[in-house]
């Protein structure tokens, strides 16, 4: 029994000697890991916080965008097979080479639609924002005006479109009656060009102006009142205050609203589709995004539709770069030279 006890003591002694290096290594590795984990705690928190958003961004936008790029080089139809075009760039050749006779018409309508409507969405909304924030001193009246302009934004699209269809009804519509009074005769604001195009611009401009008005009104309220008071004390008129102080200080909101509304207009077609439905092309209101929609879900040319969508994405990126250049994006990011 005594020999067994000595043997066990011997085993314990040498077990400690042999396992000590392993224990030390494990301790050092664990300590270093915990130290790095502590240093990277902020990074881990940020990654964990952004992962759901980034994952949804990839699933909702990333994968569909990648599939759209692939589809644009195919002749995909209702069979939903990736049949590669021959040549591979056939869809882009048809579009950019104007081989489709509808492309020049749609391009002109889109340029007219975006170019004129952006003046309302970014320009007229600026007037509304300054008018209801600086010019009108009565807050109740200013709030009422903002609410009236914001009603189309909060109204369902179908209700909004239905009201415009009634407003432009060729028999009893107020717009038709007004046209007769001013000598235009019996015109259809839904079907006849250029009246249908004017209506298209008004319909979308009324919705877009309300959104820009809220942005500008909020931005004007952030201007320190001391600056405005000092200008008035120095004898500046309201017009001078608006043109020399308020508008220059709204450069960031101007860039944001102009860029956002341009991208929105290039991709918007809901109001046009709801009001004009299947006769948008003959009425002269078929914009590029609606043309892409009809190519996919009316003609079932999914590959051709994807190519149309890719072109509008490229145009949007180019216009965004132009806006950054025109508004002096780098200069706006520089710190102010004035000590406040």
FIROTOR-911935 format. One record per residue (C-alpha): residue number from 1; residue in three letters; x, y negated, z negated. Coordinates in pm, 1 decimal, always signed. Layout:
# residues N
PT/NUM/ALA/X/Y/Z
...
END
This chain:
# residues 340
PT/1/UNK/+0.0/+0.0/+0.0
PT/2/UNK/+285.9/-230.9/-81.5
PT/3/UNK/+440.4/-164.4/+258.1
PT/4/UNK/+114.5/-252.0/+431.1
PT/5/UNK/+100.4/-580.5/+238.6
PT/6/UNK/+458.2/-667.0/+339.1
PT/7/UNK/+376.8/-586.4/+700.9
PT/8/UNK/+76.6/-821.5/+696.9
PT/9/UNK/+284.9/-1101.6/+545.1
PT/10/UNK/+547.7/-1045.7/+812.3
PT/11/UNK/+284.5/-1067.7/+1088.5
PT/12/UNK/+137.8/-1389.6/+943.5
PT/13/UNK/+480.7/-1548.9/+917.4
PT/14/UNK/+579.5/-1482.3/+1275.2
PT/15/UNK/+228.9/-1560.0/+1407.6
PT/16/UNK/+264.4/-1909.4/+1265.8
PT/17/UNK/+606.7/-1946.9/+1422.8
PT/18/UNK/+486.0/-1841.3/+1768.6
PT/19/UNK/+152.8/-2028.9/+1768.9
PT/20/UNK/+292.3/-2358.2/+1638.3
PT/21/UNK/+417.8/-2478.6/+1981.9
PT/22/UNK/+81.9/-2396.6/+2137.8
PT/23/UNK/-100.3/-2584.0/+1862.8
PT/24/UNK/+126.1/-2885.0/+1906.2
PT/25/UNK/+66.9/-2887.7/+2280.6
PT/26/UNK/-310.6/-2866.1/+2235.8
PT/27/UNK/-299.4/-3146.3/+1979.2
PT/28/UNK/-97.2/-3373.4/+2208.1
PT/29/UNK/-319.0/-3300.5/+2508.3
PT/30/UNK/-635.5/-3366.1/+2307.2
PT/31/UNK/-493.5/-3689.0/+2162.1
PT/32/UNK/-389.8/-3822.7/+2500.8
PT/33/UNK/-725.0/-3728.9/+2650.2
PT/34/UNK/-911.8/-3913.4/+2374.6
PT/35/UNK/-688.5/-4220.0/+2416.3
PT/36/UNK/-750.0/-4230.2/+2791.2
PT/37/UNK/-1119.3/-4172.3/+2732.5
PT/38/UNK/-1124.0/-4467.2/+2494.8
PT/39/UNK/-946.6/-4689.4/+2747.6
PT/40/UNK/-1178.9/-4575.1/+3027.2
PT/41/UNK/-1492.9/-4610.0/+2816.7
PT/42/UNK/-1598.3/-4929.6/+2993.9
PT/43/UNK/-1541.9/-4775.1/+3336.9
PT/44/UNK/-1738.5/-4464.3/+3241.1
PT/45/UNK/-2024.1/-4679.8/+3113.0
PT/46/UNK/-2035.2/-4882.9/+3435.8
PT/47/UNK/-2026.3/-4568.5/+3652.0
PT/48/UNK/-2299.4/-4402.2/+3444.1
PT/49/UNK/-2508.1/-4719.7/+3459.7
PT/50/UNK/-2474.6/-4762.0/+3837.8
PT/51/UNK/-2494.5/-4394.3/+3937.7
PT/52/UNK/-2878.2/-4374.7/+3957.9
PT/53/UNK/-2888.9/-4692.9/+4167.9
PT/54/UNK/-2602.6/-4585.0/+4394.7
PT/55/UNK/-2752.3/-4238.5/+4432.7
PT/56/UNK/-3090.9/-4378.7/+4531.4
PT/57/UNK/-2915.9/-4623.1/+4766.5
PT/58/UNK/-2736.2/-4337.6/+4940.3
PT/59/UNK/-3048.7/-4121.4/+4961.7
PT/60/UNK/-3288.1/-4397.1/+5070.3
PT/61/UNK/-3057.9/-4602.9/+5296.1
PT/62/UNK/-2729.0/-4422.8/+5350.7
PT/63/UNK/-2854.4/-4088.8/+5482.9
PT/64/UNK/-3131.0/-4238.6/+5703.5
PT/65/UNK/-2879.0/-4485.1/+5847.0
PT/66/UNK/-2635.4/-4205.2/+5928.1
PT/67/UNK/-2915.9/-4001.8/+6086.0
PT/68/UNK/-3026.1/-4304.9/+6288.8
PT/69/UNK/-2674.9/-4345.8/+6426.8
PT/70/UNK/-2669.8/-3979.3/+6529.8
PT/71/UNK/-3021.0/-3996.3/+6674.7
PT/72/UNK/-2929.9/-4298.8/+6886.9
PT/73/UNK/-2699.3/-4075.6/+7093.6
PT/74/UNK/-2968.6/-3813.7/+7154.0
PT/75/UNK/-3287.0/-3765.6/+7355.1
PT/76/UNK/-3483.0/-3657.8/+7047.3
PT/77/UNK/-3857.3/-3627.4/+7099.4
PT/78/UNK/-4140.2/-3435.9/+6930.4
PT/79/UNK/-3927.7/-3121.3/+6928.7
PT/80/UNK/-3702.5/-3295.9/+6671.2
PT/81/UNK/-3388.9/-3144.5/+6819.4
PT/82/UNK/-3056.2/-3327.5/+6844.3
PT/83/UNK/-3023.7/-3296.3/+7222.2
PT/84/UNK/-2720.3/-3510.1/+7300.6
PT/85/UNK/-2772.6/-3762.1/+7577.9
PT/86/UNK/-2586.5/-3723.1/+7904.2
PT/87/UNK/-2390.5/-3944.8/+7912.0
PT/88/UNK/-2369.2/-3991.5/+7535.8
PT/89/UNK/-2430.7/-4368.0/+7554.6
PT/90/UNK/-2734.6/-4338.1/+7783.7
PT/91/UNK/-2980.9/-4506.6/+7544.7
PT/92/UNK/-2747.9/-4801.9/+7488.9
PT/93/UNK/-2682.9/-4827.8/+7863.1
PT/94/UNK/-3057.5/-4846.1/+7932.7
PT/95/UNK/-3107.2/-5115.4/+7667.6
PT/96/UNK/-2799.2/-5332.7/+7719.1
PT/97/UNK/-2810.7/-5291.5/+8096.3
PT/98/UNK/-3175.6/-5405.7/+8099.4
PT/99/UNK/-3273.7/-5088.9/+8286.5
PT/100/UNK/-3595.0/-5084.6/+8085.1
PT/101/UNK/-3805.5/-5374.1/+8225.1
PT/102/UNK/-3962.8/-5431.0/+7883.3
PT/103/UNK/-3630.5/-5511.8/+7714.7
PT/104/UNK/-3586.6/-5866.3/+7862.3
PT/105/UNK/-3945.1/-5955.4/+7768.5
PT/106/UNK/-3906.9/-5822.1/+7414.8
PT/107/UNK/-3570.9/-5999.0/+7377.8
PT/108/UNK/-3722.7/-6334.3/+7475.9
PT/109/UNK/-4020.0/-6289.5/+7241.3
PT/110/UNK/-3789.4/-6191.2/+6953.9
PT/111/UNK/-3560.8/-6491.3/+7009.3
PT/112/UNK/-3862.6/-6723.7/+7023.3
PT/113/UNK/-4020.2/-6564.7/+6717.1
PT/114/UNK/-3707.5/-6569.4/+6498.7
PT/115/UNK/-3577.0/-6905.3/+6622.0
PT/116/UNK/-3898.1/-7100.5/+6561.1
PT/117/UNK/-4025.5/-6915.5/+6254.2
PT/118/UNK/-3693.8/-6960.7/+6072.4
PT/119/UNK/-3746.2/-7337.7/+6102.1
PT/120/UNK/-4066.7/-7293.1/+5902.7
PT/121/UNK/-3935.8/-7033.2/+5658.1
PT/122/UNK/-3610.5/-7214.8/+5580.0
PT/123/UNK/-3683.9/-7574.9/+5685.8
PT/124/UNK/-4047.4/-7644.6/+5607.1
PT/125/UNK/-4021.4/-7444.9/+5284.2
PT/126/UNK/-3740.0/-7682.7/+5181.2
PT/127/UNK/-3977.1/-7975.1/+5235.9
PT/128/UNK/-4244.6/-7800.1/+5029.1
PT/129/UNK/-3999.3/-7717.0/+4751.5
PT/130/UNK/-3873.7/-8075.8/+4720.3
PT/131/UNK/-4223.8/-8221.2/+4763.9
PT/132/UNK/-4380.3/-8012.4/+4486.1
PT/133/UNK/-4085.3/-8049.4/+4249.6
PT/134/UNK/-3942.7/-8399.4/+4294.1
PT/135/UNK/-4190.2/-8611.9/+4489.1
PT/136/UNK/-4513.9/-8509.6/+4315.0
PT/137/UNK/-4483.1/-8608.2/+3950.7
PT/138/UNK/-4816.6/-8455.0/+3845.3
PT/139/UNK/-4732.1/-8096.5/+3750.2
PT/140/UNK/-5093.2/-7976.6/+3784.5
PT/141/UNK/-5118.4/-8094.3/+4145.7
PT/142/UNK/-4772.3/-7955.7/+4228.7
PT/143/UNK/-4855.8/-7615.8/+4077.9
PT/144/UNK/-5187.3/-7604.7/+4266.4
PT/145/UNK/-5012.3/-7675.9/+4597.9
PT/146/UNK/-4751.4/-7407.0/+4532.1
PT/147/UNK/-5026.2/-7159.8/+4444.2
PT/148/UNK/-5217.3/-7233.4/+4766.7
PT/149/UNK/-4905.5/-7174.7/+4973.9
PT/150/UNK/-4823.7/-6860.1/+4776.8
PT/151/UNK/-5164.2/-6695.9/+4825.9
PT/152/UNK/-5068.9/-6520.6/+5154.9
PT/153/UNK/-4766.5/-6367.8/+4983.5
PT/154/UNK/-4974.1/-6203.4/+4709.5
PT/155/UNK/-5264.2/-6107.1/+4937.5
PT/156/UNK/-5277.2/-5758.2/+5093.9
PT/157/UNK/-5151.5/-5756.3/+5452.4
PT/158/UNK/-5476.7/-5610.8/+5586.6
PT/159/UNK/-5686.2/-5884.8/+5422.4
PT/160/UNK/-5447.2/-6152.1/+5547.9
PT/161/UNK/-5462.0/-6011.9/+5902.9
PT/162/UNK/-5841.6/-5981.3/+5890.4
PT/163/UNK/-5875.1/-6348.6/+5793.5
PT/164/UNK/-5656.2/-6453.9/+6086.0
PT/165/UNK/-5857.2/-6234.4/+6325.3
PT/166/UNK/-6173.6/-6408.2/+6210.5
PT/167/UNK/-6003.3/-6748.5/+6228.6
PT/168/UNK/-5903.1/-6682.0/+6591.7
PT/169/UNK/-6222.1/-6501.4/+6695.4
PT/170/UNK/-6297.4/-6595.8/+7061.8
PT/171/UNK/-6667.2/-6660.8/+6985.2
PT/172/UNK/-6708.6/-6802.2/+6633.7
PT/173/UNK/-6352.2/-6854.6/+6514.1
PT/174/UNK/-6270.8/-7201.9/+6374.6
PT/175/UNK/-5951.3/-7206.4/+6579.4
PT/176/UNK/-6148.6/-7140.0/+6899.3
PT/177/UNK/-6400.6/-7412.4/+6816.0
PT/178/UNK/-6116.8/-7655.0/+6745.1
PT/179/UNK/-5957.2/-7564.6/+7080.2
PT/180/UNK/-6278.2/-7659.6/+7261.9
PT/181/UNK/-6297.8/-7991.3/+7077.7
PT/182/UNK/-5945.7/-8094.0/+7175.4
PT/183/UNK/-5998.0/-7997.3/+7539.7
PT/184/UNK/-5814.0/-7663.3/+7565.2
PT/185/UNK/-6129.1/-7486.8/+7680.3
PT/186/UNK/-6217.7/-7128.6/+7601.1
PT/187/UNK/-5885.6/-6969.7/+7514.3
PT/188/UNK/-5813.8/-6652.3/+7322.2
PT/189/UNK/-5555.2/-6710.5/+7050.9
PT/190/UNK/-5514.4/-6333.9/+7025.5
PT/191/UNK/-5465.7/-6238.5/+7391.8
PT/192/UNK/-5366.9/-6547.2/+7594.2
PT/193/UNK/-5006.3/-6663.2/+7612.1
PT/194/UNK/-4862.1/-6894.3/+7483.6
PT/195/UNK/-5143.5/-6934.3/+7227.2
PT/196/UNK/-5090.5/-6581.6/+7095.7
PT/197/UNK/-4720.6/-6656.6/+7045.8
PT/198/UNK/-4801.5/-6980.2/+6862.2
PT/199/UNK/-5039.7/-6787.4/+6637.7
PT/200/UNK/-4773.1/-6521.6/+6575.7
PT/201/UNK/-4529.3/-6791.0/+6457.5
PT/202/UNK/-4789.1/-6960.6/+6235.0
PT/203/UNK/-4902.1/-6631.5/+6078.5
PT/204/UNK/-4550.7/-6527.2/+5980.5
PT/205/UNK/-4433.8/-6879.2/+5899.5
PT/206/UNK/-4715.8/-6929.1/+5650.3
PT/207/UNK/-4608.3/-6617.0/+5460.7
PT/208/UNK/-4235.3/-6688.8/+5476.2
PT/209/UNK/-4261.4/-7055.1/+5374.1
PT/210/UNK/-4413.7/-6963.8/+5038.2
PT/211/UNK/-4116.6/-6745.1/+4944.6
PT/212/UNK/-3860.0/-7008.1/+5040.8
PT/213/UNK/-4060.9/-7276.1/+4860.3
PT/214/UNK/-4030.6/-7088.6/+4529.4
PT/215/UNK/-3652.3/-7050.3/+4572.0
PT/216/UNK/-3600.5/-7417.7/+4654.8
PT/217/UNK/-3833.4/-7539.0/+4379.3
PT/218/UNK/-3641.9/-7334.6/+4122.6
PT/219/UNK/-3310.3/-7466.8/+4255.9
PT/220/UNK/-3424.6/-7831.6/+4241.7
PT/221/UNK/-3524.2/-7786.0/+3877.4
PT/222/UNK/-3167.5/-7681.1/+3791.3
PT/223/UNK/-3023.2/-8016.3/+3906.5
PT/224/UNK/-2933.9/-8223.3/+3596.3
PT/225/UNK/-3180.7/-8508.3/+3554.9
PT/226/UNK/-2895.2/-8740.9/+3456.2
PT/227/UNK/-2766.5/-8734.1/+3815.1
PT/228/UNK/-3106.6/-8830.6/+3954.1
PT/229/UNK/-3157.1/-9101.1/+3691.2
PT/230/UNK/-2812.7/-9248.6/+3761.5
PT/231/UNK/-2888.1/-9261.9/+4134.6
PT/232/UNK/-3218.5/-9439.7/+4073.9
PT/233/UNK/-3050.5/-9688.6/+3838.6
PT/234/UNK/-2794.7/-9763.2/+4111.4
PT/235/UNK/-3081.5/-9855.3/+4343.2
PT/236/UNK/-3111.0/-9537.6/+4551.8
PT/237/UNK/-3451.6/-9477.3/+4708.7
PT/238/UNK/-3630.8/-9142.3/+4690.9
PT/239/UNK/-3523.2/-9071.5/+5048.4
PT/240/UNK/-3157.1/-9136.0/+4961.8
PT/241/UNK/-3181.3/-8921.0/+4648.7
PT/242/UNK/-3325.2/-8634.1/+4853.0
PT/243/UNK/-3081.2/-8657.5/+5146.0
PT/244/UNK/-2763.5/-8751.0/+4957.4
PT/245/UNK/-2802.3/-8561.8/+4628.6
PT/246/UNK/-3068.2/-8290.7/+4630.2
PT/247/UNK/-3012.6/-8133.1/+4973.4
PT/248/UNK/-2628.0/-8120.2/+4945.0
PT/249/UNK/-2666.4/-7949.8/+4605.1
PT/250/UNK/-2896.0/-7687.0/+4760.9
PT/251/UNK/-2632.7/-7540.7/+4991.0
PT/252/UNK/-2631.9/-7199.8/+4819.1
PT/253/UNK/-3013.6/-7165.7/+4825.9
PT/254/UNK/-3014.9/-7284.0/+5188.5
PT/255/UNK/-2764.7/-7015.6/+5286.0
PT/256/UNK/-2950.5/-6748.1/+5092.5
PT/257/UNK/-3297.0/-6833.7/+5225.0
PT/258/UNK/-3178.7/-6879.6/+5585.0
PT/259/UNK/-2980.5/-6554.6/+5591.1
PT/260/UNK/-3246.9/-6354.1/+5410.0
PT/261/UNK/-3533.4/-6485.7/+5621.3
PT/262/UNK/-3342.0/-6424.9/+5944.9
PT/263/UNK/-3278.2/-6062.2/+5850.0
PT/264/UNK/-3638.6/-6029.7/+5736.2
PT/265/UNK/-3778.1/-6172.1/+6060.7
PT/266/UNK/-3559.0/-5947.2/+6274.7
PT/267/UNK/-3701.2/-5643.2/+6098.1
PT/268/UNK/-4059.7/-5755.3/+6032.7
PT/269/UNK/-4357.6/-5656.7/+6242.0
PT/270/UNK/-4630.3/-5566.8/+5989.6
PT/271/UNK/-4847.7/-5875.5/+6040.7
PT/272/UNK/-4808.6/-5853.6/+6419.9
PT/273/UNK/-4896.6/-5483.4/+6420.7
PT/274/UNK/-5199.3/-5538.8/+6196.9
PT/275/UNK/-5343.3/-5829.5/+6397.0
PT/276/UNK/-5256.0/-5729.8/+6755.5
PT/277/UNK/-5237.5/-5351.6/+6707.9
PT/278/UNK/-5195.5/-5175.5/+7046.0
PT/279/UNK/-5197.4/-5478.3/+7278.4
PT/280/UNK/-4902.4/-5671.1/+7135.6
PT/281/UNK/-4695.9/-5634.1/+7455.1
PT/282/UNK/-4963.1/-5768.2/+7691.2
PT/283/UNK/-5028.5/-6054.5/+7448.5
PT/284/UNK/-4662.0/-6153.9/+7450.0
PT/285/UNK/-4599.7/-6083.8/+7079.6
PT/286/UNK/-4405.5/-5755.7/+7100.8
PT/287/UNK/-4089.9/-5825.3/+6896.9
PT/288/UNK/-3784.4/-5598.6/+6892.1
PT/289/UNK/-3864.9/-5417.4/+6567.6
PT/290/UNK/-4223.1/-5351.9/+6681.5
PT/291/UNK/-4091.3/-5229.3/+7016.6
PT/292/UNK/-3869.8/-4983.7/+6828.2
PT/293/UNK/-4169.6/-4873.4/+6620.8
PT/294/UNK/-4385.4/-4815.7/+6929.4
PT/295/UNK/-4102.8/-4630.1/+7104.3
PT/296/UNK/-4086.4/-4387.9/+6811.6
PT/297/UNK/-4448.7/-4342.1/+6705.5
PT/298/UNK/-4637.8/-4416.0/+7027.1
PT/299/UNK/-4402.1/-4290.4/+7300.0
PT/300/UNK/-4225.1/-4038.4/+7068.5
PT/301/UNK/-3882.0/-4140.6/+7199.5
PT/302/UNK/-3704.4/-4113.9/+6865.5
PT/303/UNK/-3353.8/-4129.7/+7010.2
PT/304/UNK/-3432.2/-4440.8/+7214.0
PT/305/UNK/-3600.2/-4599.1/+6911.8
PT/306/UNK/-3293.0/-4530.9/+6696.1
PT/307/UNK/-3071.4/-4703.2/+6954.3
PT/308/UNK/-3300.6/-5006.7/+6946.9
PT/309/UNK/-3275.9/-5012.8/+6567.1
PT/310/UNK/-2895.4/-4991.2/+6574.2
PT/311/UNK/-2873.8/-5289.1/+6808.8
PT/312/UNK/-3087.7/-5502.6/+6577.7
PT/313/UNK/-2864.2/-5403.3/+6284.4
PT/314/UNK/-2553.5/-5517.0/+6474.4
PT/315/UNK/-2722.7/-5844.8/+6570.9
PT/316/UNK/-2817.2/-5900.4/+6205.5
PT/317/UNK/-2457.5/-5852.3/+6089.6
PT/318/UNK/-2327.8/-6092.5/+6355.0
PT/319/UNK/-2581.5/-6359.1/+6256.2
PT/320/UNK/-2490.6/-6311.3/+5889.9
PT/321/UNK/-2123.9/-6373.9/+5970.3
PT/322/UNK/-2220.1/-6685.5/+6168.1
PT/323/UNK/-2422.1/-6818.5/+5873.9
PT/324/UNK/-2128.3/-6764.6/+5638.1
PT/325/UNK/-1908.2/-6959.9/+5879.3
PT/326/UNK/-2154.0/-7244.4/+5933.9
PT/327/UNK/-2235.2/-7291.0/+5565.1
PT/328/UNK/-1868.6/-7263.7/+5462.4
PT/329/UNK/-1901.0/-6952.5/+5246.7
PT/330/UNK/-1533.9/-6956.5/+5139.0
PT/331/UNK/-1552.1/-7324.0/+5049.9
PT/332/UNK/-1861.2/-7268.1/+4836.7
PT/333/UNK/-1678.9/-6997.2/+4639.1
PT/334/UNK/-1395.3/-7233.1/+4545.6
PT/335/UNK/-1408.2/-7385.5/+4194.4
PT/336/UNK/-1541.4/-7737.8/+4168.0
PT/337/UNK/-1286.8/-8019.0/+4172.4
PT/338/UNK/-1506.7/-8228.1/+3945.1
PT/339/UNK/-1475.1/-8180.4/+3570.1
PT/340/UNK/-1820.4/-8159.2/+3414.1
END
